[in-house]
Structures are given as C-alpha cells and as structure tokens.
Amino acid sequence: MQTSLFPTRSAAVTQTAGIDRNNIALTTFSHQENRANDICPTDGKFYAPFDMHCVMHESKIHRDGSISPYMSVFVSDNVVMTPVGNHKVTFFCTHGGKKIVTDKGVEVKKGASFKQGDHFYTQGREDGKDNDGNLIEFGPHIHIDARLGDNFIDMDLTKIKQNYYLEGDLPIEDIFYNNGTKLDFENSIYVRKFTLINSGQWNGWIADGSEWYYYENGVKVSGWKQTSDGWFYLDPNKGNAMLTGWFTEKGSSYYFNPKDGEAGHKENYVGGVMLTGWQWIDDHWYLFGDGGVMQTGWVWSSAWLGWYFLYTSGAEAGQMAVSTWIDKVYYVGSDGKMYKDGIFTVDGVRYSFDNSGVATRL
C-alpha cells in the first residue's frame, strides 16, 4: 500500500491576506475560513503523492460571469495510507494555467495518469478573468485542497466563488504524511515554511488503518518503547503494532490503556500507555507497580490507609477481594479494606479483630 506523501519537497505556505511570501508574491484575499492552502514550492513543482489520475482540468464561469482559473482534480488509483486511516484521496490544484506539461512531456488533462513521485503540476500566475475579460493575477503559487474518497463529480462554483475548495475537505495534515502524522510547519508571524521529510525519515507514531506503530529513523520499533507519555509495547507478533489491554511477559502481567486518546494520534497520545497504580478495569480494582507489573497478595495502601488483598491465581488473579474471608482468618469489607483493631459483625456473627487482622469469634 502506498503512503500519501505531500506533493512538494519544501515550500512556503500562506493563508493570510497581503503577505509577502519570501518576496515571491502577494495574496489579495484570505483562505482562512476554508482549509485550502496557497503553496509556493521551492522549485515551483508538485510531485504525485501516490499513483493517481486526473478527473478534471478545465475553467468555469462564475455566476457573475467572471471566469475561473483552470482547475485540476486528481484521484488516487487505489486506497492509500493517510494520517487518518486507509482511504482513496481526492485533491485539486489551481492557478497552474491551461497548459501544464510535465518533466516527462505528459500534458495535464482529464484521463492523464501519474505514478507516485512524477512531476504533475507547476505553479503559475493565472487566476482567471474578470467580467471584462481582463486577466487576474495573484502571483505564482499553487492552490491545493483535499478530501477523503473518490466520489468526485464536479466543482460547484455557485458555492465556492473564489475561495476554491472541495466539499467535505480536510486539513492537508490529515491527508498527506510528512514527519509522522502531520506536516511540520515552522510558524512565523506571517509565513509558514516547512521542509518535507520522506517516509525513510519517519519518527514517532504512524497510523496504518486501525493499528499504530512507532518509528525511529524510518524503522518500526519492536518491543518496549518509552516516550514522554510513558511505556508502550510494540508487539512483534503483530507486525510491531501498538498493544492495548492485557499482556503477560515472563510470568508478569501488564495492562496497556485501550483509551483512544486524542483524535488522529498527533500528540500527547495516551492510548496504549502502560498503566501503573490502582486501576479500575472491567468492574474490578487492580494494582500495578511502578514498573507496571500487576500486584497480587496482601498490599498496603498509604493513600487509603489499609491492607487489601489481591487474588493470587485463577481467573480472579490481581482483582481486589471485597466482602469475603481470606484464608478463613481475615476479612475484607465492601471497600476491600481488611478489618482490624475492633469488633465487627460479619453475616450476623460478631468477631473481634486484632491489630494484625486475625479474627476471633465472640
């Protein structure tokens, strides 16, 4: 399966009106209310993010009679890996002009096909014509927008006017990969610059469908991995996918948080992290040590100021005992705390419990 890679090596990105993009050009209107981006590639070219084909390359007439720039829409040939799962992808570019010829001599038009990495689009100054037929130019750049799916039919200019975008679009960092699961924007006051990193340099969490993987220098990490969020286990028996739930290794049991965490797994992700301390799991209390190992037997809780018993074997192993006798000598109440230092009634019978918790029937 191909990965959806952002279509330029490095560029300047701007969405703010009246900004000098490294003295390349000035924008005259903003796209901030939409997710479309104006891109100024360093070499002026876009490269196919995956195997794809062109489904539209044409200019249109607005409701007011003005003419749109030439707009090119592309669809992935197959399902590709994106930061939000595996999907087909539709995206479009504009401002390149009517005739765009690639490095391989292929002309951009409906039906043209491109392989991943092929040059397929070049930035231009063309932005259509006004009602009097005068050419409108906003400086050399490529306007890009994207969405998931391949059900593109047409561009509806009655809705979008000049802020060209696809219906149902997503932020480009949710469509294209770069350095993990998002584009690595280096923010300045007016211009956002970024340098693209290829898949061989991936670092951090990467999604592939419903599974998560952790990369270091483009290689999947296997086994135990500590991040700023805690310890994780990348299961070598499942292609190094992140493990959740119960895990036993060398006779010790661990539990990894199944919580999904932040959508998109972009940062501060807590799903899959190894749990420590007291945890409520499947309607029972468990205790995990600082190293994550599930505890059993008698344990003292400094927080709850009492002794608690965690079953040592069988299906109940690790569960905190409640409202029951332990070894027919000790009793734990409904809160799990061992009775001691007093007289208590259990099942209608009075017992005296000494300082060690040993019961004597009265």
N, C-alpha and C positions, 0 to 999 in steps of 0.2 A: 504494500500500500504506500502510495506517495504521501509526502508531507506537504501541506500548504505553506509555501515559503513566500515571504513578502517580495514583490517583484522588482526590487532595486537594491543595489549594494549599499549605497549611502545617499542621503538626501537631506533637504530642508523641508520642513512641514510647517505650514501656516494656515490658520483659520481666522485670522483677525484682520479687520479692515485697515487699509492704509499702512501696511507694514512692509518695510524694505527687506526682502528675503535675500540677505547677503548681497545686496545691490543687484540682484537678478531681475526683480520685477516688483511692482506694487500691486496689491489687490485693491479692488474698489468696492467689494461687498463681502459680507461675512457668511461663513457656513456654520457658525457656531450652533445655530438652532438645529442643524442636521448633523449626521455623523460622517458626511462626505469630507474628504481631505484634499487640499491642493498640495501636490508633491512636486518638488524640484529635484529630480535625480542628479547626482554629481556628473554623470556622463550623459544626461538627457534621455536615458533609455529605460524602458521597463522590460523585464525578462519573465517568461511564463512561470508562474508559481507551481504549475503542475501541467500534465497533458490536458489540452483544452481545445475548444473550437469556438469560432466567432458565430454568434447568432443574430447580430445586428450591427450594421455600420451605415448610418445614414443621418441626415439632417432633417429637422422637422420644423413645422410652422407653429408658432405660439398662437394663442387665442387672439392676441393683439396684432397679429400679422407679422411680427418680427420672426427672424429665422434663427433656429438654434445652431450651435456648433455641431460638427459631426460627432456622433456618439457611438462608441463601440462597446458591445456587450459580449462577454465571454462566459462559457460554462465549462466546468471540469468534465472530462470524458468519463471519469469514474469517481467513486467515493474516495475522499482523501482525508487525511488526519488533520484536524484543526484543533485549536486550544479548547474547544467546547465539544469535542467528540468527532466521530467519523461521519462525514456528510459529503454530498455534492455541493459545489460552491458556484454561485453566480456573482460576477462583478463587472463593473463597466468603467471605461475611461473616456475622457473627452478633452477637447482642446488640441488634439494632435493634428487636426485637419482632414481634408477629404482623402488625400493620397498619402498613405504611410507605407513605405517599403522597408522591409526588414533587412538585417545584415545578410540573410540568405536569399534575398531577392523576392520573398513572398510578400504580396500586397495584402494589407488588412482589408477584408471584406467578408460578408456573410458566407459561411462554409469553410473559411480558411482554418487550418489546423496547426497547432503548435505543440512541440514537445517541451517538457519541463526544462527551463534554462534557456530556451530560444528567445532571442530578441523579438518582441512582437509589437512594441508601441514606442513612439518617440514624442517627446514633449513639443508643443507648438504654441503659437500666439493666437491662433484662430479661435474666436469665440462667437461666431455668428454675425448676423447683420441686423441693424435696426430697421424701423418701418420705412426708412428712406433708402434702404439698400446699402448703407454705409457699414463698412467692416468695423466690428467692435473688437478691440484687442486689450487684453489684460496682462500681457507679459507671458513669457514662456513658462509653462508648467503643465502638469498632468493632473486632472481632477479624477479622483477614484472613489468608488463606493462599492460595498459588497454585502452579500447576504447568503444565508444557507439555502440549499435546494436548487433544483434545476428547472423549475416550472415557469421560467420567464416567457412572457407573451409579447409585451411592448412597453415602451416608455410613454407614460401619460403626461404630456406637458401641460395639460389643463390643471394639473395638481401641483406640479413641481416648479413651474416657471423657470427661473434661472438658478435656483439652488438645487442643481441636479442631484438626485439620489434615487436609490431603489426602494420600492415599498418593502417594508419588513427588514430594512438593513440593520447591520450590527456594527459596533466599533471595529475598526480594522484589526485591533489587537486580539479580537475574538475570532478572527477569520484566518489570519496569517501568523505563522510562527517566526519568532526571532528571539534567540537567547532565552529559551524556556517557553513559557506560555504567553508572553506578551512582548510587544515591541518596546525596546529600551529607549525611551525618549529622554533626552538630556534637556531639561527645561531651562529656557532663558526667559526674559521678560516678554519678548515678542515672537521669537522664532524657536521652534522646537527642532533640534537636529538629532539625527540618530545614525548610527553605523550598524549595518546588518551583520548578524553572525550566523554562519551556516550550521546545519544540523550536527556536523562533526565537532562543533564547539559548544553544544548544548550543556548547560549546567542547571541543576535544580529539578523541580518537579515538572514532568511532562505527562500529559494525558493521552491515552490511546483507547478510545471508546470508553468503557466503564472502568478501566484499570488505570492506576497511577504508577509511574516509575520515577526513580531519582537518577539523574545523570551527573557524571563528573567528566568534563572534557570529552563529551560525546559518547561516553560508555555508561551503560546501565550499572548501577551499584547493586551488589548482591549481598544478602545477609543483613547484619545490623548496621544502622546508619544513624548518627546523631546530628541533628540540626539545631538551630536556635529554638525550635519548638519542642524538642525532646528527642526521645529514641523511637526509631521506626524499624520495621523488619521487612526487607525486600525479599520475597520468597523465591529461592532458586528453583523450587519445584513448580512454580507458576510463571516461569519466564522472568523472574525478578520483579513481579508485580507487588505493590504495597499490600501488606497483610492487615486485615482487621479481625477483631474478635479474639477468640481463644487460640493460644499457641503453646505447645509443650516442647521443650528442648532439654535434653539430658536430665529428665526427671523433674524439671521445674516448669511451672505453668505461668503464663503471662497473659495479659489482656490488652488488646490494642483498640483504641476508641473507634467505633464504627461511625461516629458522627461525621457528616459530610463537610462541616466547616464552611468557609467562605465559598460562594459560587465561583466555579472556574479554577479553584485551587491556585490563585495567583500569588497570594502571600498570606502569612500568618495562618497557615493551614493547620487544623488540629485533628482532622480525620486521620486515623491510623497511628496516632501517637500512643506510645506505651503509657499505661496508667499506673499511678502509684497512690499509696494511701488508701483510705476507706472508699469503696466504690459500690454503688447500688446497681446491680446487674441482674436482670431477669427476676426481679422481685426478691432478691436476697442481697445481704451485705457481704462484701469480701474485703480483705485487707491485703494490699500489695506493698512489699518493702520498698526502700529507696531504689533498689536495683530492679524493681518491677516483679520480683518473684512473689507468687501467691503464698500467703502465710497459712499455716494450719496449727491446730492445737490451741493451748492457752496463750492469750496475748493480753498485755496491759495497755490500756488507752489512757494516756496522760490528758487527752482532751476531754474524755468522758469520765475520767477518774474511776476506773473499774476494770475488772477482769472479764474477758469474753472468751468463748470457746468457738473455734472454727473447726468443723468436721475434718477428720484426717484421711478419710478414704471413701471409696464408692462414688455414686453419683452426686452426693452432697459435699464432696471434698471442697474445702475452702469456704463453704457457706457458714455464716454466723448462726449458731444454735439459739433458739428462743423458746421460752416456756417449756423447758424439758430438764430432766435429770441427766447429769453427766457422770458416768461410772457409778451410778446409784448412790453417790455420795454428795455431789454438788448439784446446785440447782441454779439455772439462769432464768431470769424473768422475761416478760414480753419484750423488753428493750434489749435483751441479750446480756445484761449485766449480772454477774454472779452474786447470789445472796451471801452476805457475811455480817458478822457483828450485830446479831439481833434475832428476834423471834418472828417467824413468818408462817403464814398458813398456805399450804400447797394442797390443792384438791381436797379441801376440808380438813386437813390434818395439820396440827401445829408442830413446828420444828424450831429447834434452837441452832443457829449457825454461828460457828466460832469465827475468829479472825482470819482463819485460812479457808473458810467457806465450807468446812465439813459440817454436815447436818446430823443432829441427834433428835430423834422423835421424842416428844413430850407426852 
